[in-house]
Amino acid sequence: MPTCKECDNEVDSLVTVKVAGKAKKLCEDCADRAREEAEVAEESEAVVQNMMGFKGRR
């Protein structure tokens, strides 16, 4: 059985998710959490950039 790298639980299958530019193999629950965290981080970065008047992207 494969083991999730995030929660160390044995699962039936792993899902590959890109987090911060790196691919990780996680279980479904951890993959959903990682996607949500990435979306929140991206939105908060956009808000800060708008506050500071930043017009370009990294």
C-alpha positions in Angstrom: 0.0 0.0 0.0 1.3 3.5 -0.8 1.8 6.0 2.0 0.9 9.7 1.9 3.9 11.9 2.4 1.8 14.5 4.3 -0.1 12.5 6.9 1.8 9.2 6.8 -1.4 7.1 6.4 -1.6 4.1 4.1 -4.1 4.8 1.3 -5.4 3.0 -1.8 -4.1 5.5 -4.3 -2.1 8.7 -4.3 -2.8 11.9 -6.2 0.0 14.0 -7.7 -0.4 17.7 -6.8 1.9 20.7 -7.6 2.6 22.7 -4.5 4.8 25.7 -4.7 6.2 24.5 -8.1 7.0 21.0 -6.8 5.0 17.8 -7.5 3.9 15.9 -4.4 2.1 12.6 -4.1 -0.6 12.9 -1.5 -3.8 11.2 -0.5 -7.1 12.8 -1.6 -7.7 14.7 1.6 -4.2 16.1 1.8 -4.4 17.0 -1.9 -7.6 19.0 -1.4 -6.1 20.8 1.6 -2.9 21.6 -0.4 -5.0 23.0 -3.3 -7.0 25.2 -1.0 -3.9 26.5 0.7 -2.3 27.3 -2.6 -5.4 29.2 -3.8 -5.6 31.2 -0.6 -1.9 32.1 -0.8 -2.3 33.2 -4.4 -5.3 35.4 -3.6 -3.6 37.0 -0.7 -0.5 37.7 -2.7 -2.7 39.4 -5.3 -4.4 41.6 -2.7 -1.0 42.7 -1.3 0.3 43.5 -4.8 -2.8 45.6 -5.5 -2.4 47.5 -2.3 1.2 48.3 -3.1 0.4 49.2 -6.7 2.4 46.4 -8.3 1.4 46.1 -12.0 3.5 43.1 -13.2 3.8 39.5 -12.2 6.8 37.7 -10.9 
